[in-house]
Amino acid sequence: MRRTKWFTMSGCFTIFGLLLASCAPALAPTPTARSAAPPATTGTTVATSAPKPAGPTPTVKPATDQPRYGGTLTVSHVIDPPSLDMQQEVGFAANVLQAAYNGVTQFSPETPEEVIGDLARDWDVSKDGRTYTFRLHQNVKFHDGTAFSADDVRFSFERMMNPPRGILSPRRAELADIDRVEALDQDTLKLTMKHPSAASLSVISSAYIVIYSRAFVGEKGHMKNDVMGTGPYKLKRYSANVSLEYVKNPDYFVKGRPYLDGITFYIIRDAATRLAAFRSGRVKLTGPGESGLTPSAAETVKRTLPQATVVPYPANCVDNLVLNTLERPWSDVRVRKAVHLAIDRQKAIQVLGEGHGDLGSNMPGKWGLSREELEQMPGWRQPKVADIAEAKRLLAEAGYSDGLTLKALARAQRTFEQLSVYIADQLANIGIKLELEMKELAVHQALVRQGAFNSTAIMNCLPYPDPQNVARLWAAPVGSDWGFNYQRYVDEKILELLDKQSRAVDPGERKRIVREVDLRMVEVATRPVVWWKQYLLGMWPEVKGYGKRVGSYSFERYQDIWLAK
């Protein structure tokens, strides 16, 4: 259903005030379970991104409690996926589909920046760092009972790297360093890179690089209405705006997994209703990202539900204002720089994040500019007087001394509405009046992909905290497909530096190049950063084996989670 609202700045403060007022998994030991299941194994072998053979499976300390089989886990989720095709979708809305799929590799739930096997049991890396040979698990089946093979992996990568007509591929830029994908035999996959790449294994470990059945996709033609993977759970029923119900995959290739009989994701858009569902026990685990607890809700949980656990974690998510540079006035760098200068980032953390969040530049975590440096830079420094004055000067120089009024696309969801209203409030300080047009997720996403907008406030969450994951946001278009480059801006210097950092094997050299490209991104100001988020997860005490969470995308397969009662 489509919902359209128009906001002008005369009503922004009232609306924003109302908005604010309303309101993976640890590897377990062999189970002593109620059913006679085979011993649990990880089914994976650890490997690193360095060019050397994979190492042995890490030793995991036994859990205090013994895992049990059975039960259905209930999880809250904020919104329906735009479609069921994980390879085409973006954003955490599609996280509810991860339980049905596997990738070639994955991030370890215990050491989240470490890559371990998934469908691959182990692998070797050539001496020149360009060739990865993966040995895949045998006797793996898709949910329809058909056999999985290396050819399904080859097909899935090809579908994302060179999508057929009518298929979008948001991850094409991430996979651009791959030269060839070959199925050597049923159980062996060879990946040849165009050059040695420090981020190769991280890229393919993204939770959205999932493997489809070549035969199933060939029969169906697309995957927008179907879920067919090799994962620990099979989709039983999807009721839009209500729930997704999964049942255990009895033929899952990881022996002894999963523990649960099933998972039900409840779609609950309203934050207050999600909190009530968690406090009542209808929901035992909050979902990732915006599906979790707000800081004020977390305080309520701590005060009224002391048996529950509130887990803070780095979101790897950044709010941006995306400026469509093919539209006026954003083709003028002076106007873009004025917008960059106008935004108060410290205030954004207090207003939007209730004090939970981080100052940051375009690069995530350790790769970004330090807080100390940012606090001295225009756009981040305090007080804002000098920045506002310079922003007004730039607008006057560009011919907008009397200000300007613009329409801005906004996503009709609470946190995005808050972000859009906040940005409109900030730009009003320099004479730019934004009229916000609210659109539901699917409509908003389609308009952004088509370039049918002037500006829009978005959140970009990184599946892994690596500069290569940022490169997709600036990649040159392929034909008419701009991918994640929503600002529709090609900067040759940025592309050159991004290519250099992807080839740099030495960490020090790579860090230097990443800093240079980060500063260049600030200079062109096509998607000004607002703030980096932190998230809060709520969990009832009977939920066990969740592991360590980093970011908003990975660790949503739930194969090692179990219920204590």
ZAVEXVO-637026 format. One record per residue (C-alpha): y, x, z; residue in one letter. Coordinates in steps of 0.02 Angstrom, whole numbers, plus 32768, in hexadecimal, padded with zeros to 4 digits. Layout:
% ZAVEXVO-637026
YXZA/...
% end
This chain:
% ZAVEXVO-637026
800080008000M/80AD803D7FD4R/813C80428050R/81ED8070801ET/828080888093K/832E80C88073W/8389812C80F8F/843B816A80F6T/848281DD8179M/84DA814D81D2S/843181168214G/83D881BD8226C/83F881DC82DEF/83C2812C8310T/8321813782ACI/82F981E582E7F/831281B3839DG/829A81228388L/821B81938336L/8220820E83C5L/821681858449A/817C81338401S/80FA8170842AC/7CDF852082E1A/7C78850A8352P/7C1A858283C1A/7B6C85B8838BL/7AF68570840AA/7A4D85AE844CP/79A685608422T/79B384AC845DP/7946845F84E3T/796183B88494A/7916830D849CR/78CF831D83EES/785983A483B4A/78C68407833EA/78AE84B88300P/790D85458354P/79C7854B8329A/7A0385D982BBT/7AAC85FF8273T/7A69861481C4G/7AF1869381A3T/7B0D874D819FT/7BB5879A81C8V/7C1687FA8145A/7CC48841813FT/7D40884D80B2S/7D25890980ABA/7CB88944801BP/7C17895E807AK/7B7788FA8097P/7B798868810EA/7B4E888E81C3G/7AD688358238P/7AF2878C8288T/7B5E87A18325P/7B14878983D0T/7B4F86E8841FV/7B5486D284DBK/7AEA863E8517P/7B4B85A28544A/7B47856685F8T/7B0484BD85C0D/7A7084A8854EQ/7A99844A84ADP/7A53839B8498R/7A2D833683FFY/7A6F828783E0G/7B0A821F83F0G/7B9D81F8837ET/7C3E8257838FL/7CDD81F28379T/7D77824B8334V/7E28820F8311S/7E7A8230826AH/7F2A82058237V/7F1681D38181I/7E9D81AE80F4D/7E7782378076P/7ED382157FD3P/7E2A82217F7DS/7D7D82627FAAL/7D8882FA7F37D/7DA2838E7FADM/7DB784067F1CQ/7E4D83A47EDDQ/7E9F83717F80E/7F1A83CB7FF1V/7F4E83B480A6G/7EE983908142F/7ECD82DB810BA/7E2F831680B3A/7DEB836F814EN/7D8182D5816FV/7D17830A80D9L/7CE883B98115Q/7C50837F8177A/7BF7835780D3A/7C1184018080Y/7BF284BB8087N/7C4585518038G/7BFE85F98006V/7C49864980A2T/7CAD86098137Q/7D16864481CAF/7CB88663826BS/7CD785DD82EFP/7CD186638377E/7D3C86E88322T/7DA3867D82A9P/7DE8870A823DE/7D39874E821CE/7CD987168183V/7C2286E68194I/7BA6869A811BG/7B9285E180F8D/7B2A85BB805EL/7B208678804CA/7AA786CA80C6R/7AEC877880A0D/7B4587DD801BW/7B70888A7FDAD/7C1488CF7F9AV/7C1A89537F11S/7C6689FE7F34K/7D0089D67ECBD/7D1E89367F30G/7D1988C77E96R/7C6B887B7E97T/7C1F880A7F1CY/7B6787DE7F11T/7B36874A7F7EF/7A8387207FABR/7A7D86657FCBL/7A1086028040H/797485BC7FF0Q/793485097FF8N/79E284BF800DV/79F6840C7FD3K/7A86839B7FA9F/7A9082F48002H/7A3E829B7F6FD/79A5830A7F84G/79C383797EECT/79B484367EFDA/7A4B84A57F14F/7A5785467EAFS/7ACF85D27E85A/7AFD85737DE7D/7B4D84EB7E53D/7BBB85717EA0V/7BE985B67DF6R/7C1285067DB9F/7C7C84DE7E52S/7CE2857E7E43F/7CFB85627D89E/7D3584B07DABR/7DBA84F37E21M/7DE9858C7DB9M/7DEE85347D0FN/7DF3847A7D32P/7DC384037CA6P/7E4283887C62R/7E7883097CE4G/7E4283757D78I/7EC683C77DE6L/7EA2846D7E3AS/7F1884957ECAP/7EB285317EF0R/7EB4857D7E42R/7F3A85FC7E72A/7ED686347F0AE/7E3F86557E9CL/7EA286AE7E14A/7E63875B7E47D/7DB187297E1AI/7D7F87677D6ED/7CCE87237D5DR/7C5386B77DC0V/7B9D86CD7D8DE/7AFB867E7DC7A/7A8087107DB8L/79EF86A17DEAD/79CF86077E54Q/79FF865D7EF6D/7A7686E97EC3T/7B2E86DC7E9BL/7B9D87667E56K/7C5987617E6AL/7CBE87E27E09T/7D7587FA7E36M/7DFC88317DBDK/7E2988B87E3CH/7DFE88E27EF1P/7E4C885D7F60S/7E638864801CA/7E5F87A68027A/7DC687827FB9S/7D5187458041L/7DDA86E7809DS/7E0586897FFEV/7D55864B7FDDI/7D3E86238096S/7DC5859E808ES/7D8184F980CBA/7DB684A68028Y/7D52851C7FB8I/7CBA84AB7FC3V/7C2184A47F54I/7BF8840C7EEAY/7B5983DD7E8ES/7B6E84057DD7R/7AF683797DA6A/7B4982F77E14F/7BF9831D7DD5V/7BB9831D7D23G/7B71826F7D3DE/7C0782277D98K/7C91827E7D37G/7CFD82967DD3H/7CEC82997E90M/7D7C822A7EC7K/7D0A81A17F06N/7C6F82027F3CD/7C3B827F7FC0V/7BA482E87F8FM/7B8B83907FE3G/7B0C83FA803FT/7B6183EA80E9G/7B1F83B88194P/7B5783028184Y/7B4A827E80FCK/7BD181FB80E0L/7B888151810AK/7C2180E280FAR/7CDA80F380D5Y/7D4E80638101S/7DFF808C80CBA/7E7F80878159N/7DF0806E81D5V/7D6B80F681DES/7CF48171818DL/7C43816B81D2E/7BCD81FF81BEY/7B15820E81E9V/7AAD82AA8209K/7A6583048172N/79AD831881A2P/799383998118D/7A22840D8149Y/79F684C08121F/7A30850781C8V/799784EB8235K/79B6848582D1G/7A6084498299R/7ABC83D882A8P/7AA68399835AY/7B0282F48344L/7AB9825782F8D/7B5F823782A6G/7C1D823E82A7I/7C9A81B28295T/7D4E81DA8266F/7DC5814E8295Y/7E6281438228I/7EEF812282A3I/7F9D813C825BR/8005811382F3D/801681A08374A/801D812B840AA/7F7F80D083D0T/7F25817783B6R/7F5381AB8466L/7F15810584ACA/7E718117844EA/7E5881C58496F/7E8581938548R/7E0F80FD8542S/7D7D81698506G/7D6C810E8460R/7D9681B68413V/7D4882508464K/7D9E82D483FAL/7E4682D583A5T/7E49831182F2G/7EA583AA82B4P/7F5C83BB8287G/7FC3831C8290E/7F2782BE82CCS/7F3383198372G/7FA28302840AL/805E830F840BT/80A3837B849AP/80D882DF84FAS/802E828E84DDA/7FD9832D851AA/803E832485BBE/8008826F85D0T/7F5182A285BAV/7F60832F8639K/7FAF82B986B7R/7F40822086A0T/7E9B8267865EL/7E7D830B86BAP/7DC683138684Q/7DFC832785CFA/7E2B83CE8581T/7ECB83F08520V/7EB9848584ABV/7F5584D5845DP/7F3B853683BDY/7FA185868331P/7FB6850982A6A/7FD385818214N/804584F481D8C/80FA850581A2V/817B847E817CD/81E2849E80E0N/82688448807CL/823084547FC7V/82BE84577F48L/828E84297E95N/82E984B17E35T/82D784527D91L/834B83CF7DDAE/840583DF7E00R/844E84207E71P/83B9848C7EA4W/83BD84F37E05S/845585487E55D/842085CC7ED2V/84C685B97F2FR/849C85057F5CV/83EC85367F91R/843085C28000K/84AA8548804EA/841884D7807FV/83B9856C80C6H/8450859A8131L/846D84E8816FA/83C484CE81C3I/83BD84F3827ED/830C8535829AR/8316854A8357Q/83508496836AK/82C2845D82F7A/824184A48370I/8290844483FFQ/82AA83A083A2V/821283998331L/819683FD8399G/81D083CD8447E/81E384878468G/813984B5841DH/814B851E8380G/817E85C58339D/820A861082D4L/81C386588236G/81E2868D8183S/8179866880E9N/80E286CE811FM/8069869B81A9P/804A86EE8251G/804787AC8254K/807B87B3819CW/8122875C81B8G/81CA87A281EEL/81D587B882ABS/8233873F8319R/82A787CC8350E/82D787F0829BE/82E88739826DL/835D871682FEE/83D9878F82AEQ/83CB874781FEM/843886C281ABP/83DD861B81B4G/838286448256W/840C869282C0R/846C86398348Q/84EE85F48358P/84F6859882B2K/85B3859F829BV/85B286338222A/852085EC81BDD/8573854181ABI/861685908172A/85BD85FB80F0E/8557856580B4A/85F785008096K/86448593803AR/85AC85A07FC7L/85B284E57FA2L/866A84EF7F77A/864A85837F06E/85C3851E7EAEA/863E848F7E91G/860E841E7F22Y/86A084347F99S/86A183777FB5D/85E683757FDBG/856183147F7CL/84E782847F92T/843182987F5DL/839082357F63K/8301828B7FBFA/8249825E7FB9L/81F9824B8065A/81488229809FR/813181898103A/80D881D28199Q/812681EA8245R/813082A8824BT/816D82B48197F/81EE822C81B4E/822D828E824AQ/8235832F81E5L/829182D98155S/8310828781C9V/832C832C8224Y/834E83898181I/83C382FF8147A/8421831081EBD/843083CC81D4Q/846E83C28121L/84F083418151A/854683CE81B1N/85738421810BI/859D838380AAG/84F4835F8057I/84C082AA8071K/840782868056L/83C881D68032E/831181D68065L/829381747FFEE/81F2815D8062M/814C815C8004K/8099814F8042E/802F81ED8039L/7FD781CE7F93A/8079819C7F3BV/80DB822B7F8AH/805682A87F58Q/804F82697EA5A/810D82717E91L/811583217ED8V/808A835D7E65R/80E1830F7DCFQ/8189835C7DFEG/81D482AD7E07A/824682D27E9CF/82E7832B7EC4N/82B983717F6FS/8236834B7FF3T/8207838680A0A/815183BB80AAI/80D98412811EM/806F849E80D6N/7FD484CD813AC/7F78856C810EL/7EB98569810FP/7EBE86218142Y/7F52868A8183P/7F5F870580F3D/7FEA87288075P/7F7486FC7FE8Q/7F76864A8028N/803486498013V/802A868D7F61A/7FF085E47F21R/809885987F53L/80F386087ED8W/807686197E49A/80AF86027D96A/8076855F7D44P/7FDF85537CD3V/801984E37C47G/806C844D7C9BS/800D84657D3ED/807D84B27DC3W/7FF884AB7E4AG/804684C87EF6F/80E7850B7EABN/813E84677ED0Y/81EA84B97EC2Q/81C184DE7E0CR/820C858A7E14Y/81CC862B7DC6V/821186CE7E0AD/81CA87667DB2E/81F187D97E46K/819287687EBDI/80FD875D7E47L/80FB881A7E32E/80FE88387EEEL/807987B47F10L/800888087E91D/802688B27EE2K/7FFD88747F91Q/7F5C88247F54S/7F2488CD7F0FR/7F5889337FA7A/7EC08966800DV/7F2189D18088D/7F63895B8113P/800489BD812BG/803089BA8073E/800589028068R/807388DA80FEK/8107893480ACR/80F288D48009I/80DF882E8065V/8181884D80C3R/81DD886D8020E/819D87CF7FCFV/81C48769806BD/827A87A28066L/828287797FADR/824286C97FD0M/82CD86B38051V/834C86EF7FD1E/831D86747F47V/831785E57FC7A/82B0856A7F61T/824A852A7FF5R/82A885528097P/823985638130V/826484F081C1V/81E585218248W/812F85508267W/80C984D182C9K/805484DB835DQ/7FD18454837AY/7F758408840EL/7EC283C9840DL/7E7A834C8489G/7DC2835084BAM/7D5882EE8536W/7CE7835685A9P/7C44831E8557E/7C76836E84B1V/7C26841A84ACK/7C1B84AA8432G/7CC3849583DEY/7CEA854F83D3G/7D95859C83B7K/7E1285448349R/7E8F859F82DBV/7EF1853D825CG/7EE1848A8221S/7E5F84968198Y/7DC284F581C7S/7D3E84D0824CF/7D2C84178223E/7C73841A81F6R/7C3883EF82A7Y/7B898434828DQ/7B85848A8337D/7BDB8404839FI/7B7083A08418W/7B8B831B849BL/7B5C833B8551A/7B3D82838570K/
% end
